[in-house]
Amino acid sequence: MLPHAPGIDSRHEHFLAVDYNKPVFDVYVDFAKYCIEAGLGLEILGYVCAPAASQIDYRPPPVAGEHAFPSWTPDWRIPNRIRPLNSTGLLHGEYRVLYDPCPKTKVAAVVSGLELGIQGFVFDTINSIVTTSGRQEIPVSNVLATWSAELASTYGPIEKERFWKLVLADAYQIESEETGLTANARGGGESRHLMGMDPASLDYAYIWVRSQMHHALRGVCRDRRAGYTEAKRLAILPEAAVPGDLVAAFHGGHTLYVVRPIAREEKYTFVGECYVEDMMDGEVMTLATENGIVPQTLWLV
């Protein structure tokens, strides 16, 4: 990204000035700050992919005097195949927004030093989570069976209909007449039954739709894990999430988020994006109103 690149607001040129002496820490933090403050939404948070404790950390060893990255800043040195759930297509052109948990709200965020303050609220807690992460190499049909077996001892196995509805968001791909770009759209759920059907029994049009749904499933589940919240809601969670982490909604976000409270401080570590059933299409705002949950500035460090 260069200051003379198309679409760069002149007010933020100093973030992106070419400086070959700038440490990688400053480059990554400045880029994340630019994306948030320049009105590019919260998609940048979707690239935060801290490895789970059981996974190898591919980052190079820290050098003397190197700071730890803020939890809300992606470390681009970690090889990942993550697909942002909050994708608007601004940074990741293959997908478009599927969900709108906080309709009619706008991102309200400010960066102070190395802390990100963002308007939102906490509404649930992670209760249980599977140990197996979704991988591209695992056949799509095995993801549900594997996760369902692990969660059977808590709130019971995952019902197929709940899983497909949450993960696929009734998604199918269309070509926009306005832009000519391929984007995800929302349906009425009539296509989800295709996931369990033999492709040999389908005509070409339905085979294509089924293929796109499998593609979306892999994108959502890859490097993430399934779990349940304390309110017994099924969720697709970041790989690094653990029981006790909190689920939050951020104004202007097109997904939900997992944060980890810091002991004795009213601040949080950002863990990653998530999907939570029955909370993705405005229901979380209704829940907040009914339970007197007041949005506030959540500080991520």
Secondary structure by P-SEA (a helix, b strand, c coil): cccccccccccccccccccccccaaaaaaaaaaaaaaaccccccccccccccccccccccccccccccccccccccccccccccccccccccccccccccccccccbbbbbcccbbbbbbcccccccccccccccccccccaaaaaaaaaaccccccccaaaaaaaaaccbbbbbbccccbbbbbbcccccccccccccccccaaaaaaaaaaaaaaaaaaccbbbbcccccccccccccccccccccccccccccbbbbbcccccbbbbcccccccccccaaaaaaaaaacccccccccc
